[in-house]
Amino acid sequence: MTDTILLGTRKGTVIIDRSSAGWRPRPIAHAGVPVCYAARDPRDGTLWASLDHGHWGPKLSRSRDGGETWQDVSSLKYPDGARYIVKYLPTPDFDPETPAGQPEYKDATVFKIWYLAFGSVEQPGRIYAGTIPGGLFVSDDGGDSWSLNRPLWNHDSRGGDLFAGEATSENRWGGTPASIDYGVFEPGIHSIVVDPRDPNRLYVAVSSAGVLESSDGGRSWQGRNRGLLMDYLPNPAAEWGHDPHFMTHCPAQPDHLWQQNHCGVFYSEDGARSWRKVSLPDTGVHFGFPIAVDGRDGRTAWVVPARADSERMAIGGGLCVARTSDGGRSWQAFRAGLPQDHAYDIVYRHGLDVAGDCLCFGSTTGNVYLSEDRGETWQCLGNHFPPVYSVRFG
């Protein structure tokens, strides 16, 4: 059982500790600064926060003393020559059959450090960072320096090696307007999975492109989107253009991966070589942002359903958490302890976590809830936090 919860919020980092008197939040860290993700490195206990400074831009901050003090670290920067092909939101008169003409290029800059993942114990300094506009950065010295993973950045699915010159293929990585608060419409890497059996096997999920896998430590990448369906594409089963909201896996059974997608809940039991849609819209399990998977049983997962798409609020005005224990063939909805009237909470993609039998989620309206019985009953840890972007057990 964990005794610490880390919240990344719109106004700073909040650490909640368990004591004999219950759960109590500490004074806020990074006060006034949006923190889009906060997590603990399980290898050495270092706490990390991704800061989204409106004026100074994105930064990383770390604490090596359990959150008592924090230190800003070297910011991630794209190397000279890093470009991408601009994609635009379709307009009402957009004609997909009309050629778009010559690609429009843009120099890459980091808009957001959206997610952090940590290497294996055999890689003590390895950290991954996913960014908007769709770059995967790697550090091998505990975050003191970072480099762009060029094979992914130069992938054929997004135009080829633009460092070398003009595009050699079509850019099929779209953007997502939900990705950032100030209107940037670019792809983003929000999910990074490291296979605990083999740290050279990596998965990333990209809004709005899909899932890619590397089996050689990031030297090459393959699309892993077979079985995904994107309702808004002319061909819903297209190879690219999918919009996973969050992807994760079962640590004890890493071939079991799950994603909450814009177009439903999807499950893979073969290491993402194929996906199966396991939504049950009649029960409310379909649209949402976060998903969590049991640490021991890859068939068990939890979601926080929401009403799609423009409304983006709790279903029927009441919050619920749904759980499956059979790979998505059936779902149970749990509401005990959660508000059932006039609840307008949305839980963002990193806003739900699981540790053993404990689950915790935080919402856009600053409410934080905890379950200690696998999601069946809930208690409120607070109603007046800033809007919550991420929840992770420490």
LOSE-56203 format. One line per 8 residues: their letters; for each residue x, y, z of C-alpha. Coordinates in Angstrom, 3 decimals. Last residue first. Example, Ala and Ser with C-alpha at 12.3 -4.5 7.8 and 13.67 -1.06 7.14 Angstrom:
REM LOSE-56203
SA = 13.670:-1.060:7.140  12.300:-4.500:7.800
This chain:
REM LOSE-56203
GFRVSYVP = 4.591:7.906:-5.093  1.163:7.190:-6.562  0.487:9.268:-9.652  -2.267:11.722:-10.495  -2.031:14.171:-13.404  -3.735:17.297:-14.750  -5.833:18.283:-11.735  -7.698:21.586:-11.736
PFHNGLCQ = -6.600:23.413:-8.571  -7.527:21.628:-5.339  -10.743:22.600:-3.621  -12.727:19.404:-3.233  -10.425:17.184:-1.187  -9.524:13.595:-0.362  -12.992:12.244:-1.189  -13.619:8.595:-0.404
WTEGRDES = -14.542:5.885:-2.882  -16.074:2.419:-2.997  -15.714:-0.389:-5.567  -12.557:0.928:-7.200  -10.149:-1.834:-6.261  -10.912:-1.692:-2.532  -8.769:1.224:-1.327  -10.458:3.889:-3.414
LYVNGTTS = -9.373:7.527:-3.478  -11.012:10.664:-4.876  -9.626:14.113:-5.732  -11.844:17.048:-6.757  -10.257:20.110:-8.352  -12.897:20.772:-11.017  -10.761:19.309:-13.789  -10.625:16.028:-11.916
GFCLCDGA = -8.373:13.878:-9.784  -8.158:10.114:-9.615  -6.904:7.549:-7.142  -6.872:3.772:-7.069  -5.655:1.438:-4.354  -5.748:-2.387:-4.585  -2.120:-2.607:-5.692  -1.149:0.812:-6.969
VDLGHRYV = -3.505:2.352:-9.526  -3.556:5.734:-11.246  -6.045:8.139:-12.826  -5.467:11.764:-13.956  -2.938:11.169:-16.719  -5.527:11.268:-19.528  -7.652:13.990:-17.927  -10.574:13.307:-15.611
IDYAHDQP = -13.630:15.418:-16.358  -15.863:16.583:-13.550  -19.260:18.142:-14.147  -21.085:16.552:-11.243  -24.555:18.056:-10.792  -25.900:15.005:-8.992  -24.253:11.603:-8.508  -21.191:12.524:-6.476
LGARFAQW = -18.827:9.589:-5.797  -18.804:7.624:-2.524  -20.402:4.532:-4.033  -20.491:4.921:-7.833  -19.002:1.738:-9.298  -19.751:0.583:-12.849  -19.004:-3.033:-13.756  -17.773:-3.959:-17.236
SRGGDSTR = -17.982:-7.059:-19.424  -15.954:-8.462:-22.319  -13.257:-5.898:-21.583  -10.394:-8.276:-20.888  -12.218:-10.261:-18.244  -11.762:-8.262:-15.047  -13.392:-5.037:-16.206  -13.832:-1.957:-14.077
AVCLGGGI = -15.885:1.227:-14.492  -15.517:4.370:-12.380  -18.524:6.605:-11.923  -19.304:10.295:-11.587  -22.854:11.616:-11.886  -24.389:14.340:-14.056  -25.859:11.812:-16.461  -22.411:10.874:-17.753
AMRESDAR = -19.690:13.152:-16.399  -18.630:15.958:-18.713  -16.964:16.370:-22.081  -19.817:18.156:-23.894  -17.998:18.411:-27.251  -17.305:14.701:-27.405  -18.360:12.526:-25.815  -19.847:12.032:-22.366
APVVWATR = -17.351:10.669:-19.900  -16.274:7.292:-18.561  -13.579:6.937:-15.890  -11.746:3.755:-16.857  -10.374:0.740:-14.963  -8.522:-2.380:-16.099  -8.258:-6.094:-15.354  -7.234:-8.559:-18.075
GDRGDVAI = -3.522:-7.934:-17.535  -3.655:-9.285:-13.997  -0.725:-8.398:-11.745  -0.303:-4.618:-11.783  -3.937:-3.939:-12.645  -4.358:-1.530:-15.524  -5.362:2.140:-15.486  -7.150:4.184:-18.184
PFGFHVGT = -7.558:7.914:-18.609  -9.348:10.027:-21.277  -12.979:9.130:-21.833  -15.409:7.827:-24.427  -16.762:4.278:-24.498  -17.939:2.710:-21.278  -21.358:4.298:-20.670  -23.184:0.992:-20.117
DPLSVKRW = -24.873:1.106:-23.527  -21.570:2.264:-25.013  -19.820:-1.035:-24.180  -16.303:-0.465:-25.469  -13.986:-3.431:-25.914  -12.406:-2.686:-29.280  -9.723:-5.283:-29.976  -6.142:-4.430:-30.822
SRAGDESY = -3.469:-6.315:-32.743  0.314:-6.505:-32.663  0.050:-4.399:-29.535  2.016:-6.881:-27.369  -0.331:-9.787:-27.968  -3.078:-9.246:-25.389  -4.320:-5.964:-26.808  -7.262:-3.925:-25.533
FVGCHNQQ = -9.117:-0.903:-26.911  -11.581:1.484:-25.246  -13.501:3.791:-27.547  -13.232:6.336:-30.335  -11.097:8.982:-28.622  -9.026:6.116:-27.304  -8.595:4.767:-23.805  -5.774:2.330:-24.343
WLHDPQAP = -4.817:-1.018:-22.937  -1.801:-3.281:-23.212  -1.434:-6.914:-22.144  1.912:-8.119:-23.538  3.485:-6.713:-20.376  2.002:-9.326:-18.019  3.453:-8.439:-14.598  3.697:-4.724:-15.404
CHTMFHPD = 0.224:-4.605:-17.021  0.209:-1.957:-19.727  -0.589:1.677:-20.514  -2.016:3.843:-23.285  -3.719:7.231:-22.991  -5.920:9.371:-25.234  -5.244:7.273:-28.320  -6.225:9.216:-31.438
HGWEAAPN = -5.753:7.284:-34.661  -4.516:8.882:-37.897  -2.418:6.043:-39.254  -2.892:2.550:-40.750  -6.494:3.237:-41.722  -9.214:1.151:-40.045  -11.764:3.994:-39.977  -11.283:4.599:-43.724
PLYDMLLG = -12.792:8.019:-44.457  -11.547:8.913:-40.949  -13.896:10.230:-38.273  -14.749:6.923:-36.614  -11.133:6.000:-35.969  -10.890:2.235:-35.497  -7.930:0.364:-34.045  -7.608:-3.288:-35.043
RNRGQWSR = -4.096:-3.004:-36.458  -2.484:0.137:-35.065  1.043:-0.941:-34.140  3.275:1.170:-36.397  6.913:0.128:-36.447  9.952:1.963:-35.074  13.726:1.697:-35.471  16.768:2.630:-33.357
GGDSSELV = 14.565:3.189:-30.298  15.977:0.510:-28.019  15.778:-2.286:-30.554  12.219:-3.587:-30.274  10.544:-0.271:-31.051  6.768:0.074:-31.116  4.429:2.761:-32.450  0.845:3.564:-31.486
GASSVAVY = -1.552:6.022:-33.123  -1.268:9.243:-35.124  -3.297:11.913:-33.391  -2.262:12.045:-30.582  0.691:9.714:-30.206  1.144:6.541:-28.192  4.665:5.246:-27.588  5.860:1.695:-27.076
LRNPDRPD = 9.307:0.504:-26.140  11.173:-2.796:-26.232  14.875:-2.262:-25.525  14.083:-2.374:-21.804  13.294:-6.112:-22.116  11.234:-7.875:-19.455  9.946:-4.630:-17.899  8.677:-3.460:-21.330
VVISHIGP = 8.927:0.340:-21.310  5.664:2.144:-22.095  5.525:5.797:-23.140  2.212:7.658:-23.345  1.543:11.368:-24.017  3.495:11.902:-27.233  1.917:14.927:-28.912  0.842:15.919:-32.390
EFVGYDIS = 0.320:19.649:-33.069  -2.567:22.087:-32.833  -1.353:24.814:-30.488  -4.327:26.696:-29.029  -3.164:27.990:-25.681  -4.281:25.251:-23.327  -2.470:22.296:-24.827  -3.350:18.863:-26.120
APTGGWRN = -7.086:19.105:-26.466  -6.758:20.563:-29.975  -5.073:17.377:-31.201  -2.630:17.279:-34.074  -2.287:14.938:-37.022  0.579:12.592:-37.784  0.128:11.275:-41.327  2.867:13.353:-42.949
ESTAEGAF = 3.217:12.056:-46.498  6.544:10.691:-47.693  9.956:11.873:-48.892  9.764:15.313:-47.312  12.412:17.787:-48.403  15.906:17.986:-46.994  18.223:15.836:-44.876  17.008:17.079:-41.475
LDGGRSDH = 13.515:16.405:-42.826  14.150:12.670:-42.592  10.828:11.094:-43.481  7.440:12.758:-43.778  5.483:11.843:-40.648  4.713:8.163:-41.250  8.152:7.708:-42.769  9.723:8.177:-39.332
NWLPRNLS = 12.252:10.984:-38.946  11.160:11.952:-35.417  11.010:8.267:-34.464  14.466:7.497:-35.852  15.732:10.820:-34.435  15.237:10.154:-30.737  16.003:13.665:-29.521  18.751:14.034:-26.928
WSDGGDDS = 18.678:15.133:-23.295  21.145:16.235:-20.627  21.082:16.420:-16.809  17.931:14.287:-16.688  19.289:11.273:-14.823  22.328:10.814:-17.017  21.006:8.658:-19.839  18.370:11.098:-21.074
VFLGGPIT = 16.031:10.452:-23.987  13.623:12.724:-25.846  10.641:11.542:-27.887  9.250:14.287:-30.106  5.619:14.712:-31.123  5.060:18.464:-31.142  4.340:18.309:-28.157  6.600:16.235:-26.027
GAYIRGPQ = 7.282:12.785:-24.633  10.150:12.430:-22.173  12.161:9.271:-21.548  14.518:8.710:-18.627  17.582:6.438:-18.473  20.052:7.111:-15.640  19.888:3.761:-13.837  19.567:1.647:-16.992
EVSGFALY = 19.827:-1.887:-15.561  17.118:-0.891:-13.063  14.878:-0.325:-16.074  14.119:2.992:-17.750  11.753:5.676:-16.530  8.840:7.359:-18.248  7.909:11.047:-18.395  4.927:12.676:-20.104
WIKFVTAD = 3.718:15.934:-21.653  6.763:18.136:-21.908  4.921:20.938:-23.712  5.482:23.407:-26.538  9.035:22.297:-27.337  10.220:23.933:-30.548  10.433:22.451:-34.011  11.069:24.561:-37.090
KYEPQGAP = 8.035:24.518:-39.364  7.565:23.120:-42.848  4.671:23.549:-45.259  4.314:20.624:-47.628  3.631:21.438:-51.289  0.070:21.195:-52.520  -2.844:20.028:-50.379  -4.181:17.725:-53.052
TEPDFDPT = -7.995:17.881:-53.214  -9.755:14.640:-52.264  -9.878:15.572:-48.573  -12.004:18.630:-49.433  -12.150:21.129:-46.575  -15.116:23.529:-46.923  -16.115:23.228:-43.238  -12.452:23.612:-42.218
PLYKVIYR = -10.105:20.728:-41.435  -7.635:21.542:-38.643  -4.199:22.172:-40.080  -1.054:20.071:-40.342  2.426:21.591:-40.549  5.228:19.299:-41.650  8.019:18.987:-39.124  11.464:20.397:-38.669
AGDPYKLS = 14.557:19.645:-36.598  17.414:21.415:-38.364  19.110:22.646:-35.215  18.465:20.244:-32.369  15.190:20.341:-30.446  15.594:21.517:-26.895  14.694:19.919:-23.563  15.403:22.130:-20.581
SVDQWTEG = 18.293:21.361:-18.298  17.107:20.826:-14.752  15.154:22.973:-12.297  15.750:21.958:-8.677  13.159:21.251:-6.003  13.284:21.111:-2.203  11.226:19.198:0.367  9.685:16.997:-2.318
GDRSRSLK = 11.061:13.633:-1.220  14.664:14.736:-0.943  15.871:14.219:-4.507  13.457:16.678:-6.069  13.224:17.359:-9.782  11.978:20.140:-12.040  11.521:20.025:-15.797  10.790:23.081:-17.888
PGWHGHDL = 8.300:24.174:-20.520  8.216:27.815:-21.638  9.470:30.909:-19.892  6.259:32.956:-20.100  3.440:30.392:-19.949  5.487:28.086:-17.762  4.313:24.502:-18.255  6.291:22.673:-15.596
SAWLTGDR = 6.902:18.935:-15.834  7.475:17.622:-12.320  9.807:14.843:-11.221  10.344:13.175:-7.853  13.499:11.116:-7.355  12.812:7.861:-5.478  15.855:5.990:-6.806  14.502:3.279:-9.098
PDRAAYCV = 10.786:4.020:-8.797  11.196:7.474:-10.384  8.286:9.398:-8.887  5.769:11.309:-10.990  4.362:14.739:-11.837  2.740:15.783:-15.124  1.090:18.923:-16.531  2.298:21.208:-13.782
PVGAHAIP = 0.855:24.706:-14.342  2.818:27.262:-12.289  1.141:29.271:-9.520  2.995:27.547:-6.715  5.820:25.306:-7.898  5.213:23.345:-4.660  1.915:23.403:-2.746  1.939:23.093:1.026
RPRWGASS = 1.493:19.430:1.951  -1.785:17.585:1.515  -3.144:15.329:4.280  -4.524:11.782:4.052  -5.635:10.189:7.295  -4.863:10.968:10.937  -2.413:8.073:11.263  -0.647:9.490:8.231
RDIIVTGK = -1.011:9.214:4.474  0.680:11.941:2.472  -0.634:14.138:-0.351  1.920:15.932:-2.524  0.631:18.838:-4.626  2.603:20.282:-7.529  1.554:23.655:-8.901  -1.301:25.886:-10.041
RTGLLITD = -2.924:23.972:-12.897  -2.239:20.719:-11.122  0.211:17.799:-11.120  -0.754:15.648:-8.184  1.527:13.221:-6.399  0.103:10.649:-3.981  2.075:9.197:-1.079  1.539:6.350:1.403
TM = 1.398:3.398:-0.975  0.000:0.000:0.000
